[in-house]
Amino acid sequence: MSKIKLLGDQSVRYPTTYCPEILETFDNKHPNNDYFVKFNCPEFTSLCPITGQPDFATIYISYVPKIKMVESKSLKLYLFSFRNHGDYHEDCINIIMKDLIKLMDPKYIEVWGKFTPRGGISIDPYANYGKLGTHWEQVAANRLANHDMYPEKVDNR
């Protein structure tokens, strides 16, 4: 029986504050296969913790699931919960990654934010994690050490 409550519910309200508890999972039907799931979230918004001004980004989340997978509507609502949340770009990316690790315990995950420029500078923080004690731990170290800052066209700025 599925524990998913948000998908299909037309009365769901968007959270107004940071809300990791809104995230939902479902079982990975292929836990013995290694495969990537990628989310592109082009409408991410958070607030500068100093000025309160909005920051806009495209967030890329890629992961190799183990037993649990994140449900996309709950992820959308979770990311929306940052709209009134004040944190630096780097903090947002690490918070998202850590919340998803806690939720799913994936084999591998990476979260990348491509923030639009403010004050003439754009910031594109990247964080990743590989399950400790598995070959994914080394994949994460290699991916971070050889991180290509421009593998995709950036079209949000």
URNOR-V660802 format. One record per pair of residues at least 6 apart in sequence whose C-alpha atoms are under 8 Angstrom apart, sorted by the first residue. I is the first residue (numbers start at 1). J is the second residue. D is the distance in Angstrom with one decimal. If there is no record, write none. Layout:
BEGIN
i = {I | I}
j = {J | J}
d = {D | D}
END
This chain:
BEGIN
i = {2 | 3 | 3 | 3 | 4 | 4 | 4 | 4 | 6 | 6 | 6 | 7 | 7 | 14 | 14 | 14 | 15 | 15 | 15 | 15 | 16 | 16 | 16 | 17 | 17 | 17 | 17 | 17 | 18 | 18 | 18 | 18 | 18 | 19 | 19 | 20 | 20 | 22 | 22 | 22 | 23 | 23 | 23 | 23 | 23 | 23 | 23 | 24 | 24 | 24 | 24 | 25 | 25 | 25 | 25 | 25 | 25 | 26 | 26 | 26 | 26 | 27 | 27 | 27 | 28 | 28 | 28 | 28 | 28 | 31 | 31 | 31 | 32 | 34 | 34 | 35 | 35 | 36 | 36 | 36 | 36 | 37 | 37 | 37 | 37 | 38 | 38 | 38 | 38 | 39 | 39 | 39 | 39 | 40 | 40 | 40 | 40 | 41 | 41 | 41 | 42 | 42 | 42 | 42 | 43 | 43 | 43 | 44 | 44 | 44 | 44 | 44 | 44 | 44 | 44 | 45 | 45 | 45 | 45 | 45 | 45 | 45 | 46 | 46 | 46 | 46 | 46 | 46 | 46 | 46 | 46 | 47 | 47 | 47 | 47 | 47 | 47 | 47 | 47 | 47 | 47 | 48 | 48 | 48 | 48 | 48 | 49 | 49 | 49 | 49 | 50 | 52 | 55 | 55 | 55 | 56 | 56 | 57 | 57 | 57 | 57 | 57 | 58 | 58 | 58 | 58 | 59 | 59 | 59 | 59 | 60 | 60 | 60 | 60 | 61 | 61 | 61 | 61 | 62 | 62 | 62 | 63 | 63 | 63 | 63 | 63 | 64 | 64 | 64 | 64 | 65 | 65 | 65 | 65 | 65 | 66 | 66 | 66 | 66 | 67 | 67 | 67 | 68 | 68 | 68 | 69 | 70 | 70 | 70 | 89 | 89 | 89 | 89 | 89 | 90 | 90 | 93 | 93 | 93 | 93 | 93 | 93 | 94 | 94 | 96 | 97 | 97 | 97 | 97 | 97 | 101 | 105 | 106 | 107 | 107 | 107 | 108 | 108 | 108 | 108 | 108 | 108 | 108 | 109 | 109 | 109 | 110 | 110 | 110 | 110 | 111 | 111 | 111 | 112 | 112 | 112 | 112 | 113 | 113 | 113 | 113 | 114 | 114 | 114 | 114 | 114 | 115 | 115 | 115 | 116 | 116 | 116 | 116 | 117 | 117 | 127 | 128 | 128 | 129 | 129 | 130 | 130 | 130 | 130 | 130 | 130 | 131}
j = {26 | 24 | 25 | 26 | 24 | 25 | 26 | 71 | 12 | 73 | 74 | 73 | 74 | 77 | 80 | 81 | 77 | 78 | 80 | 81 | 81 | 83 | 84 | 81 | 82 | 83 | 84 | 85 | 78 | 81 | 82 | 84 | 85 | 78 | 81 | 78 | 99 | 74 | 77 | 78 | 70 | 71 | 74 | 75 | 77 | 78 | 103 | 70 | 71 | 74 | 75 | 68 | 69 | 70 | 71 | 103 | 104 | 68 | 69 | 70 | 71 | 67 | 68 | 69 | 65 | 66 | 67 | 68 | 69 | 65 | 66 | 67 | 66 | 64 | 65 | 64 | 65 | 62 | 63 | 64 | 65 | 62 | 63 | 64 | 65 | 60 | 61 | 62 | 63 | 59 | 60 | 61 | 62 | 58 | 59 | 60 | 61 | 58 | 59 | 60 | 57 | 58 | 59 | 156 | 56 | 57 | 58 | 56 | 57 | 58 | 59 | 79 | 80 | 82 | 83 | 54 | 55 | 56 | 57 | 80 | 82 | 83 | 54 | 55 | 56 | 82 | 83 | 84 | 85 | 86 | 87 | 53 | 54 | 55 | 82 | 83 | 84 | 85 | 86 | 87 | 88 | 54 | 55 | 86 | 87 | 88 | 85 | 86 | 87 | 88 | 86 | 86 | 115 | 116 | 118 | 115 | 116 | 113 | 114 | 115 | 116 | 156 | 113 | 114 | 115 | 156 | 111 | 112 | 113 | 114 | 110 | 111 | 112 | 113 | 109 | 110 | 111 | 112 | 109 | 110 | 111 | 106 | 107 | 108 | 109 | 110 | 106 | 107 | 108 | 109 | 104 | 105 | 106 | 107 | 108 | 104 | 105 | 106 | 107 | 104 | 105 | 106 | 104 | 105 | 106 | 104 | 100 | 103 | 104 | 113 | 115 | 123 | 124 | 125 | 125 | 126 | 111 | 112 | 113 | 125 | 126 | 127 | 111 | 127 | 111 | 109 | 110 | 111 | 127 | 128 | 109 | 131 | 131 | 130 | 131 | 136 | 128 | 129 | 130 | 131 | 136 | 137 | 140 | 128 | 129 | 130 | 126 | 127 | 128 | 129 | 126 | 127 | 128 | 124 | 125 | 126 | 127 | 123 | 124 | 125 | 126 | 122 | 123 | 124 | 125 | 154 | 122 | 123 | 124 | 122 | 123 | 156 | 157 | 123 | 157 | 144 | 140 | 144 | 137 | 140 | 136 | 137 | 138 | 139 | 140 | 141 | 137}
d = {7.0 | 7.8 | 7.7 | 7.3 | 6.3 | 7.0 | 7.1 | 7.7 | 6.8 | 6.8 | 6.6 | 6.0 | 7.7 | 6.1 | 7.2 | 7.4 | 6.9 | 7.7 | 7.1 | 5.3 | 5.8 | 7.4 | 6.6 | 5.2 | 6.7 | 7.5 | 6.1 | 6.4 | 7.4 | 4.6 | 5.3 | 7.6 | 6.1 | 6.0 | 5.7 | 6.1 | 6.7 | 6.1 | 7.2 | 6.2 | 7.2 | 7.4 | 4.9 | 6.0 | 8.0 | 6.3 | 7.6 | 5.9 | 5.6 | 5.8 | 7.7 | 6.0 | 5.2 | 4.5 | 5.3 | 7.6 | 7.3 | 5.7 | 5.4 | 6.6 | 6.6 | 5.9 | 4.8 | 6.1 | 7.0 | 7.0 | 5.3 | 5.3 | 5.9 | 7.1 | 5.4 | 5.7 | 8.0 | 6.3 | 7.5 | 5.5 | 7.3 | 6.4 | 5.4 | 4.8 | 7.4 | 5.5 | 5.4 | 6.4 | 7.6 | 7.1 | 5.6 | 4.3 | 6.6 | 7.9 | 5.7 | 5.1 | 6.4 | 6.9 | 6.0 | 4.8 | 6.7 | 5.3 | 4.9 | 6.3 | 6.4 | 4.0 | 6.3 | 7.4 | 7.0 | 6.4 | 6.1 | 5.7 | 5.1 | 5.9 | 6.6 | 6.6 | 6.9 | 7.8 | 7.5 | 6.5 | 5.5 | 4.7 | 6.4 | 7.2 | 6.4 | 4.9 | 5.8 | 5.3 | 6.8 | 5.1 | 4.5 | 6.0 | 5.6 | 6.3 | 7.2 | 5.5 | 4.5 | 5.6 | 7.8 | 6.7 | 6.1 | 5.7 | 4.5 | 6.4 | 7.9 | 6.2 | 6.6 | 5.3 | 5.9 | 6.2 | 8.0 | 4.2 | 5.0 | 6.5 | 7.9 | 6.9 | 7.0 | 7.2 | 7.9 | 5.6 | 5.7 | 6.2 | 5.2 | 4.0 | 5.8 | 7.4 | 5.8 | 5.2 | 6.5 | 7.0 | 7.0 | 5.7 | 4.5 | 6.4 | 7.9 | 5.7 | 5.1 | 6.4 | 7.3 | 5.9 | 4.6 | 6.6 | 5.7 | 5.4 | 6.6 | 6.8 | 7.5 | 5.4 | 4.1 | 6.3 | 6.0 | 5.4 | 5.1 | 6.4 | 7.6 | 7.8 | 4.8 | 5.8 | 7.2 | 7.6 | 6.9 | 5.0 | 5.6 | 7.4 | 7.8 | 7.6 | 5.1 | 7.3 | 7.4 | 6.1 | 7.8 | 7.8 | 6.9 | 7.6 | 7.7 | 7.2 | 7.9 | 6.9 | 5.5 | 7.8 | 6.2 | 6.7 | 6.5 | 6.8 | 7.1 | 6.9 | 7.7 | 6.4 | 7.5 | 7.3 | 7.0 | 6.0 | 7.3 | 7.4 | 7.7 | 7.9 | 7.0 | 6.0 | 5.1 | 6.4 | 7.6 | 5.7 | 4.4 | 6.1 | 6.0 | 7.8 | 7.3 | 5.5 | 5.4 | 6.6 | 7.3 | 5.7 | 4.0 | 6.4 | 5.9 | 5.4 | 6.3 | 6.9 | 5.9 | 4.4 | 6.5 | 7.9 | 5.2 | 5.5 | 6.5 | 7.7 | 6.6 | 4.6 | 7.2 | 7.7 | 5.8 | 5.6 | 5.9 | 5.5 | 7.5 | 6.8 | 5.6 | 7.3 | 7.5 | 7.8 | 6.2 | 7.2 | 6.9 | 5.6 | 4.5 | 4.0 | 7.1 | 6.7 | 5.1 | 7.9 | 5.3}
END
